[in-house]
Amino acid sequence: MECLRHSGYESAACRQSAMAYLECRMDRQLMANEPLEKLGFKDLINEKSEEKPEKS
C-alpha cells in the first residue's frame, strides 16, 4: 500500500514490489505456489532473466 500512495495510486509503478510480496508469501507457504506468469508477471520475469549476465 505504501508504494501505491507514493506513486499516486499508479499500480504499474508497484509491480516489482507486488511480485516480491507474492514470492515471499509463496516461500513462507502463506499462499499456494503459482507460477508468476500465471499471476500476471510474465513480462517482469523476462526482464529479470535478461538482466542477469550468463556465466561462461
Contact map, one row per residue, 1 for C-alpha under 8 A:
11111000000000000000000000000000000000000000000000000000
11111100000000000000000000000000000000000000000000000000
11111110100011001000000000000000000000000000000000000000
11111111111011000000000000000000000000000000000000000000
11111111100000000000000000000000000000000000000000000000
01111111100000000000000000000000000000000000000000000000
00111111111011000000000000000000000000000000000000000000
00011111110000000000000000000000000000000000000000000000
00111111111000000000000000000000000000000000000000000000
00010011111111000000000000000000000000000000000000000000
00010010111111100000000000000000000000000000000000000000
00000000011111100000000000000000000000000000000000000000
00110010011111110000000000000000000000000000000000000000
00110010011111111100000000000000000000000000000000000000
00000000001111111110000000000000000000000000000000000000
00000000000011111111000000000000000000000001000000000000
00100000000001111111100000000000000000000000000000000000
00000000000001111111110000000000000000000000000000000000
00000000000000111111111000000000000100001000000000000000
00000000000000011111111100000000000000000000000000000000
00000000000000001111111110000000000000000000000000000000
00000000000000000111111111000000000000000000000000000000
00000000000000000011111111100000000000000000000000000000
00000000000000000001111111110000000000000000000000000000
00000000000000000000111111111110000000000000000000000000
00000000000000000000011111111111110000000000000000000000
00000000000000000000001111111100000000000000000000000000
00000000000000000000000111111110000000000000000000000000
00000000000000000000000011111111100000000000000000000000
00000000000000000000000011111111000000000000000000000000
00000000000000000000000011011111100000000000000000000000
00000000000000000000000001001111110000000000000000000000
00000000000000000000000001001011111000000000000000000000
00000000000000000000000001000001111101100000000000000000
00000000000000000000000000000000111111100000000000000000
00000000000000000010000000000000011111111100100000000000
00000000000000000000000000000000001111111100100000000000
00000000000000000000000000000000011111111100000000000000
00000000000000000000000000000000011111111000000000000000
00000000000000000000000000000000000111111110000000000000
00000000000000000010000000000000000111111111100000000000
00000000000000000000000000000000000111011111110000000000
00000000000000000000000000000000000000011111111000000000
00000000000000010000000000000000000000001111111100000000
00000000000000000000000000000000000110001111111110000000
00000000000000000000000000000000000000000111111111000000
00000000000000000000000000000000000000000011111111100000
00000000000000000000000000000000000000000001111111110000
00000000000000000000000000000000000000000000111111110000
00000000000000000000000000000000000000000000011111111000
00000000000000000000000000000000000000000000001111111000
00000000000000000000000000000000000000000000000111111100
00000000000000000000000000000000000000000000000001111110
00000000000000000000000000000000000000000000000000011111
00000000000000000000000000000000000000000000000000001111
00000000000000000000000000000000000000000000000000000111
